[in-house]
Amino acid sequence: MAEETEGSAEPTDSCKVDTGVTETADGNISYSAGEVQWAGYNGNLPDTYSTYNSVINDRMFSGFMYFGTDGTICQDEEFGSFEAVSEDPLQVQYTISDDAVWSDGTPITYADYLLDWATQAVTTDGTISEDASETPLFNSVSGLTLGDYVPEGPQADSADAKTFQYDYERVYADWQLMVTSAFPAHVVADQAGVSLEELVTAIEELDMSVLEPAAEFWNTGWLSSTPGELPDPSIVPVSGQYTLKEDGWVAGQSLTLTANEEFWGTPPATKELTYRFAAADTHVQALQNGDLDVIEPQATVDTIPQLEQIGSSVTTLTGQTLIWEHLDYNFANGVFADNLAAREAFAYCVPRQKIVDDLIAPIDEGAVVMNAREVFPYQTEKYDEVTAESYDGRYDEVDLEMATEKFAEAGLEEGTEIRIGYSAPNPRRADEVAAIKSSCDQVGFNIVDAGNADFFAAGGALETGDWEIALFAWAGSGQIASGQNIYATDRPQNFGGYSNETVDEAWNTLASSVDESVHLEQTKIIEKELWDTLYGIPLFAHPGVVAHTSSLENVRFTAAQDGIVWNAEQWARAS
């Protein structure tokens, strides 16, 4: 999957391997995911759930599982273990390590996971979700899915138990991903003005006098509203190898993590990780200058040649990724809402093949226009079967005549403004928008580059719907039903407000089965409906490029959504 131009061979195990670290070495390693600031300790809110936040937060939390380099689900045995003790009905038992503690010394227990369940189960009416359609009390990016599938919640002998069990009301396709890391229940209890035991009782009895203030804190108390100001250390204990460094956030520049001295398992290899807030187009130069040690640059036609020119001081890794680029329509308001002909006019003029030929093929000669969302072109047999039954190829090449016809059918006026929003600066996406403008302006649209540095920020354009077209990428993984959160009605990541009964029903069927044949058939239905109604337009799967200072060890390429920092706690300077 990954190719390396310099350095040692890639381990064959897709999960983390033992690197022999027994104590943390002094030093600092720097990385950048982009210019977007850290949004806060709680990365499970719709407006904080992003790559920019997770690259930092994932180093501060341990959990039952993580994704390996090829999307394999790996158990974190230092944290604990889980197994299905029954498949029909589905019952899953979880055991937390006896040694697992928060960085303030508080044991990690069932109480933390009871709260985790509540954040994805309790409605504003003080009930447990029946079908995940109610209004959630906690603003979790996962909505009410967990309560829908496990209405009774996790079962344990006591609040401080290290073992608990989930009894599913019906099967969920991604059950292995439902319970991972958790937030500290003792902190939430304290902020709600109750003891930990009282919070546990309140969840069990659905006592809203306690749950409402608890939810208020969970929803807002961990947000970072003022860049550069870290939260009080007492409210942000961690369960992972790293914690926030005191005074380690320099607004607009960087945030530094330092080793968690209370971590019970394998210590991090290097004491500090610094995340620099730097625009994507500066990363290669920053690596050459020594301002960054590891980069995951957007793979443009110039990237590889630029890295090669630096020489042997830099190691370059390339490979396939599960990240894919797409254009989404705004169904909530504007030109494309309730106007299929307008969406078709735009789809016919988007130069997808030209974008791939000019911007992607020079990096990945096997790159193709992507015609699905839930399967990838390199998954050849499955991809071919799905696309053959869901899409007829009508938007593969630009058809200005048909686009003009649809433009007129839609009742649009010459010069109709279409703002394409994305997180800027981003050279490749700016080039994509320029290519779309060159083509679609001929039809009568006026394409506007609406790239904005705050596009993904809380209250930013993506969240508020201040766009006609959103241009960004989804990061895939080994998940089966994650797309339900994107395409189903009123789901937290359905930013465009799309709603379709056929799609909703297909997702419910898919998510409620562990049968691969059911997954495949429902995927075909979903993909066809998304094409027929034009939810959006997939463009291409991202080629992956990573480069790092050659003196670093254990930097491992991954196709999964965590990106190159997936094992950052193992990065070390060569001795």
C-alpha positions as CSV (number, residue, x, y, z in Angstrom):
1,M,0.0,0.0,0.0
2,A,2.8,2.5,0.9
3,E,6.0,3.1,-0.9
4,E,9.1,4.7,0.7
5,T,11.8,6.4,-1.2
6,E,14.3,6.4,1.7
7,G,14.8,4.6,5.0
8,S,13.8,1.3,6.5
9,A,11.1,-1.1,5.3
10,E,7.5,-0.7,6.3
11,P,6.3,-3.1,9.0
12,T,4.0,-5.8,7.6
13,D,1.5,-5.6,10.6
14,S,-1.1,-2.8,9.8
15,C,-1.5,-2.2,13.6
16,K,1.1,-0.6,15.9
17,V,4.2,-2.6,16.5
18,D,6.5,-2.7,19.6
19,T,9.3,-0.2,18.9
20,G,11.2,-1.0,22.1
21,V,10.5,2.3,23.9
22,T,10.7,2.0,27.7
23,E,11.1,5.7,28.6
24,T,10.4,9.1,27.0
25,A,13.3,10.9,25.4
26,D,13.6,14.7,25.7
27,G,12.9,16.6,22.5
28,N,10.3,18.0,20.2
29,I,8.8,16.9,16.9
30,S,6.6,19.3,14.9
31,Y,3.8,18.6,12.5
32,S,1.1,20.6,10.8
33,A,-2.4,19.6,9.6
34,G,-3.0,23.1,8.2
35,E,-3.8,26.6,9.4
36,V,-7.0,25.9,11.3
37,Q,-6.7,26.6,15.1
38,W,-7.5,24.0,17.7
39,A,-11.2,24.1,18.5
40,G,-11.2,22.4,21.9
41,Y,-10.9,19.3,24.1
42,N,-14.3,17.9,23.1
43,G,-13.8,16.9,19.4
44,N,-17.1,15.0,19.3
45,L,-19.2,18.0,18.5
46,P,-20.4,18.6,15.0
47,D,-18.4,21.9,14.8
48,T,-15.2,20.4,16.3
49,Y,-15.2,17.0,14.6
50,S,-12.5,17.5,12.0
51,T,-9.1,16.4,10.9
52,Y,-7.6,19.6,12.2
53,N,-8.9,18.9,15.7
54,S,-8.5,15.1,15.8
55,V,-4.8,15.1,15.0
56,I,-4.3,16.8,18.4
57,N,-7.1,15.3,20.5
58,D,-6.4,11.7,19.4
59,R,-3.0,11.9,21.0
60,M,-4.6,12.8,24.3
61,F,-7.1,10.0,24.5
62,S,-6.8,6.2,24.6
63,G,-9.6,3.8,23.8
64,F,-10.6,0.3,23.0
65,M,-9.7,0.5,19.3
66,Y,-7.9,2.4,16.5
67,F,-7.6,2.0,12.8
68,G,-4.5,0.3,11.3
69,T,-2.7,1.5,8.2
70,D,-5.2,-0.3,5.8
71,G,-8.3,0.5,7.8
72,T,-8.1,-2.7,9.9
73,I,-9.8,-2.4,13.3
74,C,-7.0,-2.9,15.9
75,Q,-7.7,-3.3,19.7
76,D,-5.6,-1.2,22.0
77,E,-4.7,-4.0,24.5
78,E,-2.9,-1.6,26.9
79,F,-6.2,0.3,27.4
80,G,-8.4,-2.8,27.5
81,S,-10.3,-5.4,25.5
82,F,-13.7,-6.1,24.0
83,E,-15.4,-9.1,22.5
84,A,-18.8,-10.2,21.3
85,V,-19.9,-12.7,24.0
86,S,-23.1,-13.4,21.9
87,E,-23.9,-12.7,18.3
88,D,-27.7,-13.3,18.4
89,P,-28.6,-11.3,20.3
90,L,-25.5,-9.1,20.0
91,Q,-23.9,-8.6,23.4
92,V,-20.4,-7.1,23.7
93,Q,-18.3,-7.1,26.8
94,Y,-15.7,-4.4,27.5
95,T,-12.9,-4.6,30.0
96,I,-10.8,-1.5,30.9
97,S,-7.2,-2.1,32.2
98,D,-7.0,-2.1,35.9
99,D,-4.1,0.4,35.6
100,A,-6.0,2.8,33.3
101,V,-6.3,6.3,34.9
102,W,-7.0,9.8,33.9
103,S,-3.9,12.1,34.2
104,D,-5.3,13.5,37.4
105,G,-5.1,10.0,38.9
106,T,-8.9,9.2,38.7
107,P,-9.5,5.6,37.5
108,I,-11.1,5.2,34.1
109,T,-14.3,3.2,34.8
110,Y,-17.8,2.3,33.7
111,A,-19.0,5.7,34.8
112,D,-17.1,7.3,32.0
113,Y,-18.7,5.0,29.5
114,L,-22.1,5.4,30.9
115,L,-21.8,9.1,30.3
116,D,-20.4,8.3,26.8
117,W,-23.6,6.3,26.1
118,A,-25.8,9.1,27.5
119,T,-24.3,11.7,25.2
120,Q,-25.5,9.6,22.3
121,A,-28.9,8.4,23.7
122,V,-30.7,11.0,25.9
123,T,-33.2,13.4,24.2
124,T,-34.2,16.9,25.3
125,D,-37.5,15.4,26.5
126,G,-35.7,13.3,29.1
127,T,-36.2,10.0,27.3
128,I,-34.0,7.5,25.5
129,S,-34.1,7.8,21.7
130,E,-36.4,5.4,19.9
131,D,-35.2,5.9,16.3
132,A,-32.4,8.5,16.5
133,S,-34.8,11.2,15.0
134,E,-35.5,13.1,18.3
135,T,-33.6,16.2,19.5
136,P,-30.5,15.1,21.4
137,L,-29.7,16.7,24.8
138,F,-26.0,16.4,24.1
139,N,-24.6,17.9,20.9
140,S,-22.7,14.8,19.9
141,V,-21.6,14.4,16.2
142,S,-23.0,10.9,16.4
143,G,-26.5,12.1,17.2
144,L,-28.6,9.5,19.0
145,T,-27.5,6.4,17.2
146,L,-26.1,4.6,20.3
147,G,-29.3,5.0,22.2
148,D,-31.3,3.8,19.3
149,Y,-29.3,0.5,19.2
150,V,-28.7,0.1,22.9
151,P,-31.6,1.7,24.7
152,E,-30.8,0.1,28.1
153,G,-27.3,1.5,28.0
154,P,-24.1,-0.3,29.3
155,Q,-24.6,-2.6,32.2
156,A,-22.1,-3.0,35.1
157,D,-22.0,-4.0,38.8
158,S,-21.0,-0.5,40.1
159,A,-20.0,3.0,39.0
160,D,-16.3,2.1,39.5
161,A,-16.5,-1.2,37.6
162,K,-13.8,-1.9,35.1
163,T,-16.0,-4.3,33.1
164,F,-19.3,-3.5,31.4
165,Q,-21.6,-4.9,28.7
166,Y,-23.6,-3.6,25.8
167,D,-26.8,-5.5,24.9
168,Y,-27.9,-4.5,21.5
169,E,-31.6,-4.3,20.7
170,R,-30.7,-5.1,17.1
171,V,-27.5,-5.7,15.3
172,Y,-25.4,-2.6,14.2
173,A,-23.0,-3.1,11.3
174,D,-20.2,-1.0,13.0
175,W,-20.6,-2.3,16.5
176,Q,-16.8,-2.5,16.9
177,L,-16.6,1.2,16.5
178,M,-19.4,2.3,18.8
179,V,-17.4,2.3,22.0
180,T,-13.8,3.7,21.8
181,S,-12.5,6.5,24.1
182,A,-14.6,8.5,26.6
183,F,-14.5,11.8,28.4
184,P,-14.0,12.1,32.1
185,A,-17.4,11.7,33.9
186,H,-15.9,13.0,37.2
187,V,-15.2,16.4,35.6
188,V,-18.7,16.6,34.1
189,A,-20.2,15.7,37.5
190,D,-18.2,18.3,39.2
191,Q,-19.2,21.0,36.7
192,A,-22.8,20.0,37.1
193,G,-22.5,20.4,40.9
194,V,-22.9,16.7,41.8
195,S,-20.8,13.7,42.8
196,L,-19.7,11.1,40.3
197,E,-22.1,8.6,41.9
198,E,-25.0,11.1,41.7
199,L,-24.2,11.7,38.0
200,V,-24.4,7.9,37.4
201,T,-27.7,7.7,39.2
202,A,-29.0,10.7,37.3
203,I,-28.2,9.0,34.0
204,E,-29.8,5.7,35.1
205,E,-32.9,7.5,36.3
206,L,-32.9,10.2,33.5
207,D,-32.9,13.0,36.2
208,M,-32.9,16.1,34.0
209,S,-32.2,18.4,36.9
210,V,-28.7,16.9,36.7
211,L,-28.4,16.0,33.1
212,E,-29.3,19.4,31.7
213,P,-26.4,21.2,33.4
214,A,-24.2,18.2,32.6
215,A,-25.1,18.5,29.0
216,E,-24.6,22.3,29.0
217,F,-21.0,21.8,30.2
218,W,-20.4,18.8,27.8
219,N,-21.7,20.9,24.9
220,T,-19.8,24.2,25.6
221,G,-17.5,23.9,28.6
222,W,-14.6,22.3,26.6
223,L,-14.7,24.6,23.6
224,S,-11.7,26.9,23.1
225,S,-13.4,30.3,22.4
226,T,-10.2,32.4,22.7
227,P,-7.2,31.2,20.7
228,G,-4.1,30.9,22.8
229,E,-6.0,30.4,26.1
230,L,-5.8,26.9,27.3
231,P,-8.6,25.6,29.6
232,D,-8.1,25.1,33.3
233,P,-6.0,21.9,33.6
234,S,-8.4,20.5,36.2
235,I,-11.2,20.1,33.6
236,V,-9.1,18.5,30.8
237,P,-7.5,15.4,32.2
238,V,-6.3,13.0,29.5
239,S,-6.2,9.2,29.0
240,G,-3.6,9.1,26.3
241,Q,0.2,9.5,26.1
242,Y,0.1,13.2,25.7
243,T,-1.5,16.2,27.5
244,L,-1.7,19.9,26.9
245,K,1.6,21.7,27.8
246,E,1.2,24.6,30.1
247,D,1.3,27.8,28.1
248,G,1.8,25.6,25.1
249,W,-0.8,27.4,22.8
250,V,0.5,30.4,20.9
251,A,-2.5,31.9,19.1
252,G,-2.2,31.6,15.3
253,Q,1.1,29.8,15.5
254,S,1.2,26.5,17.3
255,L,-0.1,24.2,20.1
256,T,2.3,21.9,22.0
257,L,1.5,18.6,23.8
258,T,3.8,17.1,26.4
259,A,4.1,13.6,27.7
260,N,1.4,12.5,30.2
261,E,3.5,11.4,33.2
262,E,0.5,9.4,34.6
263,F,0.1,7.2,31.5
264,W,0.2,3.6,32.6
265,G,1.2,1.9,29.3
266,T,4.1,2.4,26.9
267,P,5.4,5.9,27.2
268,P,5.6,8.2,24.2
269,A,8.9,8.1,22.5
270,T,9.5,11.9,22.4
271,K,8.5,14.3,25.1
272,E,6.8,17.0,23.1
273,L,4.7,17.2,19.9
274,T,4.1,20.6,18.4
275,Y,1.3,21.2,16.0
276,R,1.9,24.3,13.9
277,F,-1.0,26.2,12.3
278,A,0.5,26.7,8.9
279,A,-1.1,27.0,5.5
280,A,-0.8,23.9,3.3
281,D,1.2,25.7,0.6
282,T,4.0,26.4,3.2
283,H,4.6,22.9,4.4
284,V,7.3,21.8,2.0
285,Q,9.4,24.9,2.6
286,A,8.9,24.6,6.3
287,L,10.2,21.0,6.2
288,Q,13.2,22.1,4.3
289,N,13.8,24.9,6.8
290,G,13.5,22.6,9.8
291,D,10.3,24.4,11.0
292,L,8.4,21.2,10.5
293,D,9.6,17.6,11.0
294,V,6.7,15.7,9.5
295,I,4.3,17.0,6.7
296,E,1.4,15.5,4.9
297,P,1.2,18.0,2.1
298,Q,-1.6,18.2,-0.3
299,A,-0.4,16.2,-3.3
300,T,-0.1,18.7,-6.1
301,V,1.7,18.3,-9.4
302,D,4.7,20.1,-7.9
303,T,4.9,18.3,-4.5
304,I,7.0,15.3,-5.4
305,P,9.5,17.3,-7.5
306,Q,9.9,19.8,-4.6
307,L,10.5,17.1,-2.1
308,E,13.0,15.4,-4.4
309,Q,15.0,18.6,-4.7
310,I,15.5,18.8,-0.9
311,G,17.6,15.6,-1.1
312,S,18.5,12.9,1.3
313,S,17.7,14.9,4.4
314,V,14.0,14.2,3.8
315,T,12.2,10.8,3.4
316,T,9.1,10.7,1.2
317,L,6.3,8.1,1.6
318,T,3.5,7.7,-0.9
319,G,0.4,5.5,-1.1
320,Q,-3.3,5.1,-1.5
321,T,-5.7,6.8,0.9
322,L,-9.3,6.5,1.9
323,I,-9.8,10.3,1.5
324,W,-11.9,11.6,-1.3
325,E,-12.8,15.0,-2.8
326,H,-16.4,16.1,-3.5
327,L,-18.7,18.9,-4.3
328,D,-21.9,19.1,-2.2
329,Y,-25.0,21.0,-3.0
330,N,-26.9,23.2,-0.5
331,F,-30.4,21.8,-0.2
332,A,-31.4,24.1,2.7
333,N,-31.5,27.3,0.7
334,G,-30.3,29.0,-2.5
335,V,-30.2,28.2,-6.2
336,F,-29.9,24.4,-5.9
337,A,-32.5,23.7,-3.2
338,D,-35.6,22.0,-4.7
339,N,-34.2,22.5,-8.3
340,L,-32.9,19.2,-9.8
341,A,-32.5,20.9,-13.2
342,A,-30.1,23.5,-11.7
343,R,-28.1,20.8,-10.0
344,E,-27.9,18.9,-13.3
345,A,-26.8,22.0,-15.2
346,F,-23.9,22.4,-12.8
347,A,-23.0,18.7,-12.8
348,Y,-22.9,18.7,-16.6
349,C,-20.4,21.6,-16.7
350,V,-18.0,20.5,-13.9
351,P,-14.8,19.3,-15.7
352,R,-14.2,16.3,-13.5
353,Q,-11.9,14.5,-16.0
354,K,-9.8,17.6,-16.6
355,I,-9.4,18.1,-12.9
356,V,-8.1,14.6,-12.5
357,D,-5.9,14.8,-15.6
358,D,-4.4,18.1,-14.6
359,L,-4.1,17.9,-10.9
360,I,-4.1,14.3,-9.8
361,A,-2.8,12.0,-12.6
362,P,0.6,13.7,-12.5
363,I,0.9,12.4,-9.0
364,D,-0.9,9.1,-9.3
365,E,-0.9,7.8,-12.9
366,G,-3.7,5.4,-12.0
367,A,-6.0,8.1,-10.8
368,V,-9.6,8.1,-12.2
369,V,-12.7,10.1,-11.9
370,M,-14.5,8.8,-8.8
371,N,-18.1,7.7,-9.4
372,A,-19.1,6.4,-5.9
373,R,-18.9,7.5,-2.3
374,E,-19.0,4.4,-0.3
375,V,-16.5,2.3,-2.3
376,F,-13.2,3.3,-3.8
377,P,-11.8,2.8,-7.3
378,Y,-9.0,0.6,-6.1
379,Q,-11.6,-1.8,-4.6
380,T,-11.9,-2.8,-8.2
381,E,-14.4,-5.6,-8.2
382,K,-16.8,-4.1,-5.7
383,Y,-16.5,-0.6,-7.2
384,D,-17.3,-1.8,-10.7
385,E,-20.3,-3.7,-9.5
386,V,-21.7,-0.8,-7.5
387,T,-21.1,1.9,-10.2
388,A,-22.5,-0.3,-13.0
389,E,-25.8,-0.4,-11.2
390,S,-25.9,3.1,-9.8
391,Y,-24.5,5.5,-12.3
392,D,-24.6,5.7,-16.2
393,G,-21.6,8.0,-16.7
394,R,-23.5,11.0,-17.8
395,Y,-21.4,13.5,-15.9
396,D,-18.0,12.0,-16.6
397,E,-17.2,14.5,-19.4
398,V,-18.3,18.1,-19.7
399,D,-21.5,18.5,-21.8
400,L,-22.0,22.2,-22.2
401,E,-25.0,21.7,-24.6
402,M,-26.9,19.7,-22.0
403,A,-25.7,22.0,-19.2
404,T,-27.2,25.0,-21.1
405,E,-30.4,23.1,-21.7
406,K,-30.8,22.3,-18.0
407,F,-29.8,25.8,-17.0
408,A,-32.8,27.1,-19.0
409,E,-35.1,24.4,-17.7
410,A,-34.2,25.4,-14.2
411,G,-35.3,29.0,-14.9
412,L,-31.9,30.4,-13.9
413,E,-30.8,33.9,-15.0
414,E,-27.6,34.6,-16.8
415,G,-24.9,35.4,-14.2
416,T,-26.5,33.3,-11.5
417,E,-23.9,33.4,-8.7
418,I,-22.5,30.1,-7.3
419,R,-20.2,30.4,-4.4
420,I,-17.9,27.4,-4.0
421,G,-16.8,27.4,-0.3
422,Y,-13.7,25.6,1.0
423,S,-11.0,26.0,3.6
424,A,-8.4,28.4,2.2
425,P,-5.6,28.8,1.4
426,N,-5.5,25.6,-0.5
427,P,-3.7,25.7,-3.9
428,R,-5.3,22.6,-5.4
429,R,-8.8,23.5,-4.5
430,A,-8.3,27.0,-5.8
431,D,-7.2,25.3,-9.1
432,E,-10.3,23.1,-9.0
433,V,-12.6,26.1,-8.6
434,A,-10.8,27.9,-11.4
435,A,-11.3,24.9,-13.7
436,I,-15.0,24.8,-12.8
437,K,-15.4,28.5,-13.4
438,S,-13.7,28.3,-16.8
439,S,-16.3,25.7,-17.9
440,C,-19.5,26.6,-16.0
441,D,-19.4,30.3,-16.7
442,Q,-20.0,29.4,-20.3
443,V,-23.4,28.0,-19.4
444,G,-24.5,31.1,-17.6
445,F,-23.3,30.5,-14.0
446,N,-21.0,33.0,-12.3
447,I,-18.7,30.8,-10.3
448,V,-17.2,32.6,-7.3
449,D,-14.2,31.3,-5.4
450,A,-15.5,31.5,-1.8
451,G,-12.5,29.9,-0.1
452,N,-12.3,31.0,3.5
453,A,-9.8,30.3,6.3
454,D,-12.8,29.9,8.8
455,F,-14.8,27.6,6.5
456,F,-14.6,24.7,9.0
457,A,-14.6,26.8,12.2
458,A,-17.4,26.8,14.7
459,G,-20.0,29.2,13.3
460,G,-18.2,29.2,9.9
461,A,-19.6,29.0,6.5
462,L,-19.9,25.2,6.3
463,E,-21.9,25.0,9.5
464,T,-24.1,28.0,8.7
465,G,-24.8,27.0,5.1
466,D,-23.4,30.2,3.6
467,W,-22.5,28.6,0.3
468,E,-24.1,27.1,-2.8
469,I,-21.4,24.4,-3.3
470,A,-19.1,23.1,-0.5
471,L,-15.8,21.7,-1.7
472,F,-14.0,19.5,0.8
473,A,-13.0,15.8,1.5
474,W,-14.3,13.1,3.6
475,A,-11.7,10.8,5.3
476,G,-12.8,7.2,5.1
477,S,-11.8,4.3,7.3
478,G,-12.9,0.7,8.0
479,Q,-16.4,1.9,8.9
480,I,-19.4,0.4,7.2
481,A,-22.2,2.7,8.1
482,S,-20.5,6.0,8.7
483,G,-22.1,7.5,5.6
484,Q,-25.4,7.4,7.3
485,N,-24.3,10.4,9.4
486,I,-23.6,12.3,6.1
487,Y,-26.5,11.4,3.8
488,A,-29.5,10.5,6.1
489,T,-32.1,13.1,7.0
490,D,-31.1,15.5,9.9
491,R,-27.9,13.7,10.6
492,P,-25.1,15.9,12.2
493,Q,-22.7,15.8,9.2
494,N,-25.4,16.4,6.6
495,F,-24.4,20.0,6.2
496,G,-26.4,20.6,3.0
497,G,-29.7,19.5,4.5
498,Y,-30.3,16.7,2.1
499,S,-33.3,14.5,2.8
500,N,-34.5,11.4,0.9
501,E,-36.7,8.6,2.2
502,T,-35.2,5.9,-0.1
503,V,-31.7,6.8,1.2
504,D,-32.8,6.9,4.8
505,E,-34.5,3.4,4.5
506,A,-31.5,1.9,2.8
507,W,-29.1,3.2,5.4
508,N,-31.3,1.8,8.2
509,T,-31.3,-1.6,6.5
510,L,-27.5,-1.5,5.9
511,A,-26.7,-0.4,9.4
512,S,-28.8,-3.1,11.0
513,S,-27.0,-6.0,9.4
514,V,-23.6,-7.6,9.6
515,D,-24.3,-9.5,6.3
516,E,-21.8,-8.2,3.6
517,S,-24.3,-9.1,0.9
518,V,-26.9,-6.8,2.5
519,H,-24.3,-4.1,2.8
520,L,-23.5,-4.4,-0.9
521,E,-27.1,-4.3,-2.2
522,Q,-28.0,-1.4,0.0
523,T,-24.9,0.5,-1.1
524,K,-26.1,0.2,-4.7
525,I,-29.5,1.6,-3.8
526,I,-27.9,4.5,-1.9
527,E,-25.4,5.3,-4.6
528,K,-28.0,5.3,-7.3
529,E,-30.4,7.5,-5.4
530,L,-27.6,10.0,-4.6
531,W,-26.7,10.2,-8.3
532,D,-30.4,10.4,-9.5
533,T,-31.2,13.2,-7.1
534,L,-27.7,14.7,-7.2
535,Y,-26.8,14.9,-3.6
536,G,-23.4,16.0,-4.8
537,I,-20.6,15.2,-7.1
538,P,-17.6,12.9,-6.2
539,L,-14.4,14.0,-7.8
540,F,-11.4,11.8,-7.0
541,A,-9.7,9.7,-4.3
542,H,-6.7,11.6,-2.8
543,P,-3.2,10.3,-3.5
544,G,-1.2,10.3,-0.3
545,V,2.2,11.9,0.2
546,V,4.1,12.2,3.5
547,A,7.5,13.6,4.0
548,H,9.6,13.7,7.2
549,T,13.1,14.6,8.4
550,S,15.2,11.5,7.7
551,S,16.5,11.5,11.3
552,L,13.0,10.4,12.5
553,E,12.1,6.8,13.1
554,N,8.7,5.0,13.1
555,V,6.8,7.4,10.9
556,R,4.4,5.1,9.1
557,F,2.1,5.9,6.2
558,T,-1.6,5.1,6.6
559,A,-4.6,5.1,4.3
560,A,-7.0,5.5,7.2
561,Q,-8.6,8.7,8.4
562,D,-6.3,9.4,11.3
563,G,-3.5,10.4,8.9
564,I,0.2,10.2,9.5
565,V,-0.1,11.2,13.2
566,W,-2.0,7.9,13.9
567,N,1.2,6.6,15.7
568,A,2.8,9.9,16.5
569,E,3.5,8.7,20.1
570,Q,6.0,6.3,18.5
571,W,8.0,8.9,16.5
572,A,11.5,9.2,17.7
573,R,14.8,10.9,16.7
574,A,17.4,8.3,15.6
575,S,20.0,7.9,18.3
